[in-house]
């Protein structure tokens, strides 16, 4: 199931929740076994002298638990790491990205 907020300016449209609203929904949830958040965005990834724009997904700390899976390598995010404005520099890469970059173990858990 997907939950959206009704756009009061455009009655036929919907929009995503803010992160604080998501936290309220997750805390007050009594209907679902888990409520997770995600939002697509783009980020710059520096590779040598070039910065490439790539798609990224902002996710809540319980994202993988909701699907009953674990990351292939490394670990999932902690609640502290997904708190807005936490300043914790952490990211997760896709399996495909890791494979395209030679399955380099330094990409996972490295600095």
N, C-alpha and C positions, 0 to 999 in steps of 0.2 A: 504494500500500500504506500502511496505517496501523499504527503500532506503539503499543502501550499497555503499561503495567506492570500485572502481575497484582496485584489487591488481596488481600493475604494474610488480611485480616479478613473479607472477603466473597468466597469462592472463585468465585462466578458473576459477579463484577464485575471491571472493569478501571479504571485511572485513568491520568491523564497523567503523563509523566515530569517530573522537575525539570529546570531549565535545565542544571545541571551534568551530569546524566545524559544529556541530549540532546547536549551537547558531546562527551561520551565516545563516544556512539553514532556521531555524525558523524565523529569522528576515527578510530575503529576500523572504520568501514564498509568493506567490501570487495565488497559485493554490488550496491549501487545507484549510479547516476551522481551522485546528489545526495540529501542528507537535509536536510530543512528542518523548522522548528518553527513552530507557531502555537497560540494559545489565545485563546478568546473571553472577553471581560470587559465591564464597563460603566465608563464614565468620565463625569465632568462636563465639559460644554463651556459656557463662559460666552458668552452672546450679549447684549450690552448689560448690563442689570441682572438678567437671568435666567440661571440655570445649568440647563441641560437634561442629563438623563441619556441617554447614547447608547451603542450597542454599539460596541466596539472590538476589534480583533484584535491581540494581541501576536505579533510575527513575528521570525524570525531574519533576519540580514543577507542570507542567500542565498535568501530567499523567492521573489523575482521571477526570479532566475537559474534556479531549479529548474524554473519553468514556461516558461522561455525568452522572457520578456517584460520590458519596461521600464516604469516609471511613465509615465503619459500626459504629465505635466509634472514638472519638478523631477528628483529623483534618488532612488535607493533608499538605505536605511540603510547605514552603514559598520559594520564589526565592532566598533569602539569604541562606537558608539552603541547597539548591542544588547547590550552587556555588562551583566549585572545590576549594579545599584548604581553605574553609571558617572556618574550625575548629569547626563548630557547631555540637555538639554530639547529633544527632537525628536519630531515626530509627522508622520504622513502622513494626508491626508484622501482620501476616496473621490471618484471622478469625480462621482457623484450629489450629494454634499455641495457640491462646488465649483460645480456647475451651479445648485443651489438658492440659492447665495449670490452669484449674478450673475456667475459666472466671474471673480471678482475676482483679478487677478494678485498682489495683496498677500497673499492667503491661502497662496500657494506661495512659499516662500523668504523670507517676511517674518518680522518679529519682533514 
